[in-house]
Structure formats: C-alpha cells, structure tokens
C-alpha cells in the first residue's frame, strides 16, 4: 500500500500495444473526482488507473514519488504510459520527471495546472487556517520565487495543457489578473516546452468532468493534438 487509499487493481497483462493512462487528481480531492475520465478512457480502449494520494499531508517529494510511482507500478508491463492530471497532479508529474525517466512515457495532458503557480495561494498565505487546509505542498504552489512551480524547469515530454477561463470565485477576481478558471490563471497554466495549449469555458473545480474537456483529452492522447 502507498500513503493514501489505493484502487486495488492487478497490474496490466503483457498485451501488444497496451496503453495505460495514469490519472492524478488535484489538491484536496480524491481519485473519484476523475471517475468520468477513467470511464471514458477505458471505453476508448485505454487502461485507465486513478491514483488516490493524500495531497494535503506531505511535501511534494513524498507525494510525487508515491503517487507517480504507484501509478507506474499498477500499469505493469504496458507498452506505453500516459498521464492525465488535474491541477496539483500535473506538478507532481513535472517534479517526478525532473530527476527520473519513464522509458515508455507517452503523452501527458494537464487540466488547469498551476505551472507558474497560483496567485490565490500568494494572496491567501496570511489567512488563518489556509496553511492547515493547503498542507505543506498546497501552500508551496504560489507564484514567484520560493514556490515549487518556479523551481521546475521546462518540460521535455509531449504535453498538452487545457486551461479554463470561467471564474465563479470572488477570490479569483481579487487575486488573479486576466482570464482564469477561478483558481489558476490561463497564463499560469502555460509552461515552456509544452506542445499544445487549449482554453475552454470551464471552471477549475469541475473541468475534469466536462465532456468537451474529456473529448479533447482522448483526442490528444490518440493524436498528439487537440480537436481542431
């Protein structure tokens, strides 16, 4: 068992052209937040594995090693390993790949990733209770020097990013400049080295359940581009 509750699965069998997709949820969420993506990926011929990890409990090095490592292990002998992540999940993949190599890595799609940090974190750091809510990794997801996103280099893998531009959060209006998904600005989702970037009218909290988002995720994993 890992640090969090784990979906109990048998490793994938050695099947030709087997493609495994590791799903990583965001901060303060659990694996069932990715359930619609998991179901539709499986129906599309992928073997999707949704990983539960305790996002508010540990530092990022522990979370990345645990969540990404368990996902790779559960993919077994799959020919190709893809990732689909929401929010913090994308930062875990970037952190893991800074010092590790996944030989059979395929494509990665990040949904609402704070690749340049979240301005809301900066604004909320002084609010009582926020550090407890965010945990050691969550409070380090701010923008600028001293935060985790700033310490990560350009991506060197096939990455497509989907950002949302629907804000329903008053704090988004207060702390975030420009278009945003209520938590992360569109600009902050971008990262040097990404292959494609798509903006859709969705919010941060529910974007992974949106049909248009899911269709674009599957299209990207299959073709290396979003739906034209």
Long-range contacts (C-beta under 8 A, 24 or more apart in sequence): 2-53, 2-66, 2-67, 2-69, 2-70, 3-53, 3-54, 3-57, 3-58, 3-62, 3-63, 3-66, 4-52, 4-53, 4-54, 4-66, 4-67, 5-30, 5-31, 5-52, 6-51, 6-52, 6-70, 7-31, 7-49, 7-50, 7-51, 7-52, 7-74, 9-49, 9-74, 10-76, 11-73, 11-74, 11-75, 11-76, 11-77, 12-47, 12-74, 12-75, 12-76, 12-77, 12-78, 13-76, 13-77, 14-76, 14-77, 16-79, 17-79, 17-80, 18-47, 18-77, 18-78, 18-79, 18-80, 19-45, 19-46, 19-47, 19-78, 19-79, 19-80, 19-82, 19-106, 19-221, 20-46, 20-47, 20-48, 20-49, 20-74, 20-75, 20-76, 20-78, 20-80, 20-81, 20-82, 21-46, 21-47, 21-48, 21-49, 21-81, 21-82, 21-83, 21-84, 21-221, 22-49, 22-51, 22-68, 22-71, 22-72, 22-74, 22-75, 22-81, 22-82, 22-83, 22-84, 23-48, 23-49, 23-50, 23-51, 23-83, 23-84, 23-85, 23-89, 24-51, 24-53, 24-67, 24-68, 24-71, 24-83, 24-84, 24-85, 24-86, 24-88, 24-89, 24-90, 24-92, 24-93, 25-50, 25-51, 25-52, 25-53, 25-55, 25-86, 25-87, 25-88, 25-89, 26-55, 26-85, 26-86, 26-87, 26-88, 26-89, 26-112, 27-55, 27-56, 27-87, 27-88, 27-134, 27-135, 27-137, 27-138, 27-141, 28-55, 28-56, 28-133, 28-134, 28-138, 29-55, 29-86, 29-87, 33-86, 33-208, 33-209, 34-84, 34-86, 34-208, 36-208, 36-209, 36-214, 37-84, 37-208, 37-209, 37-214, 37-217, 40-214, 40-218, 41-84, 41-217, 41-218, 41-221, 44-218, 44-222, 46-82, 46-221, 47-75, 47-78, 49-74, 49-75, 53-92, 55-88, 55-135, 55-137, 55-138, 56-133, 56-134, 56-135, 56-137, 56-138, 57-135, 58-135, 58-136, 58-137, 59-136, 59-137, 60-91, 60-92, 60-95, 60-136, 60-137, 60-140, 60-148, 61-95, 63-92, 63-137, 64-92, 64-93, 64-95, 64-96, 65-96, 67-92, 68-92, 68-93, 68-96, 69-96, 72-102, 78-104, 79-104, 80-104, 80-105, 80-106, 81-105, 81-106, 82-106, 82-107, 82-108, 82-109, 82-221, 83-107, 83-108, 83-109, 84-108, 84-109, 84-111, 84-217, 84-221, 85-109, 85-110, 85-111, 85-113, 86-110, 86-111, 86-112, 86-207, 86-208, 87-111, 87-112, 87-113, 87-114, 87-183, 87-184, 87-204, 88-114, 88-137, 88-138, 88-141, 89-113, 90-114, 90-115, 91-115, 91-141, 91-148, 91-149, 91-152, 94-152, 94-155, 94-191, 95-148, 95-152, 97-155, 97-156, 97-157, 98-152, 98-153, 105-157, 106-158, 106-221, 107-157, 107-158, 107-159, 107-160, 107-220, 107-221, 107-224, 108-155, 108-157, 108-158, 108-159, 108-160, 109-159, 109-160, 109-161, 109-162, 109-216, 109-217, 109-220, 109-221, 110-159, 110-160, 110-161, 110-162, 110-189, 111-162, 111-207, 111-208, 111-213, 111-217, 112-162, 112-163, 112-164, 112-181, 112-183, 112-184, 112-189, 112-204, 112-207, 113-161, 113-184, 113-189, 113-191, 114-141, 114-143, 114-149, 114-183, 114-184, 114-188, 114-189, 115-149, 115-152, 115-161, 115-188, 115-189, 115-190, 115-191, 116-143, 116-149, 116-150, 116-187, 116-188, 116-189, 116-190, 116-191, 117-141, 117-142, 117-143, 117-144, 117-147, 117-148, 117-149, 117-150, 117-188, 118-142, 118-143, 118-183, 118-184, 118-185, 118-188, 119-143, 119-175, 119-176, 119-177, 119-185, 119-188, 120-171, 120-172, 120-175, 120-176, 120-183, 120-184, 121-147, 122-175, 123-171, 123-174, 123-175, 124-171, 124-175, 143-188, 154-191, 154-192, 154-193, 155-191, 155-192, 155-193, 155-194, 156-193, 158-195, 158-224, 159-191, 159-193, 159-194, 159-195, 159-196, 160-194, 160-195, 160-196, 160-197, 160-198, 160-220, 160-224, 160-225, 160-226, 161-189, 161-190, 161-191, 161-194, 161-196, 161-197, 161-198, 162-189, 162-198, 162-199, 162-200, 162-207, 162-213, 162-216, 162-217, 162-226, 163-189, 163-190, 163-197, 163-198, 163-199, 163-200, 164-199, 164-200, 164-201, 164-202, 164-203, 164-204, 164-207, 165-199, 165-200, 165-201, 165-202, 166-201, 166-202, 166-203, 167-203, 168-203, 181-207, 195-224, 196-220, 196-225, 196-226, 198-226
